[in-house]
Amino acid sequence: MLWKKMQRASNIEERLQEIKSNLPETVRLVAVSKFHPVEAIQEAYAAGQRLFGESRAQELVPKQESLPKDIEWHFIGHLQENKVRHIAPFVSLIHSVDSLKLLREIDKQGAKCGRVIPCLLEIFVAQEETKYGFTMKECEDLLQSAALEELSHVEIRGFMGMASLTEDEQQIRAEFGALRTFFEKIRREVNLSNVHLSELSMGMSHDYTIAVEEGSTMVRIGTTIFGERVY
Ligand SMILES: *Cc1c(COP(=O)(O)O)cnc(C)c1O
């Protein structure tokens, strides 16, 4: 199996290369460095990687401060409103917007630092109940509400979704496929000045090849690059 083979690749550079050789050129690789030390990020950086994903503000901020400024930082985890101001000055994309309240706070902090902050809406597609996100219906309602267009310091670039944690490939494929179909439909329907849907963030270490086949434009891969996380 491909995944097992990649686990054997000896270092971060080799693993990055191996993943990239599996990705179409149009799909961006977000190297998920959460819980891994600055040294691991430096190793990936030396291998040419410039896009990293983190899931906790208190971890992202010191990493951003100590690492090269040409790194593009994406926020991928559940974001608490009181943490937005810490990442607003530099974050390139927030993948995980899961409420209008959070979006309002991002807009407010974007205004404070004179930026329009690119965001993805996290859509709930898995069977599990623990995942954050909008249902497709909630998302559709949001994207048709006047409330959204007033937020001039956020730009909605697309959606993020996580499939169920299962061995069942057909189920994973169906969940990603449903999100892709929804994305295409909304892209045709919605016409707001701050909504430009081009990104579909789907796929992690164990399911990214399926996600890419189902139309992902951005994969978020941690374990396969950096090894197991130690919490
Ligand atoms: C941690 C995390 C990832 C990376 O998961 P791996 O299985 O290590 O590749 C991707 N997306 C989100 C939202 C995460 O929190």
The ligand as an ORCA input file, in Angstrom:
! r2SCAN-3c Opt
* xyz 0 1
  C      -4.415     17.331     12.229
  C      -5.234     17.680     11.075
  C      -4.868     17.247      9.777
  C      -3.683     16.355      9.486
  O      -3.973     15.036      9.828
  P      -2.957     13.824      9.457
  O      -3.793     12.623      9.642
  O      -1.831     13.906     10.437
  O      -2.511     14.020      8.069
  C      -5.655     17.665      8.718
  N      -6.732     18.442      8.905
  C      -7.120     18.876     10.124
  C      -8.325     19.727     10.240
  C      -6.389     18.499     11.242
  O      -6.788     18.927     12.444
*
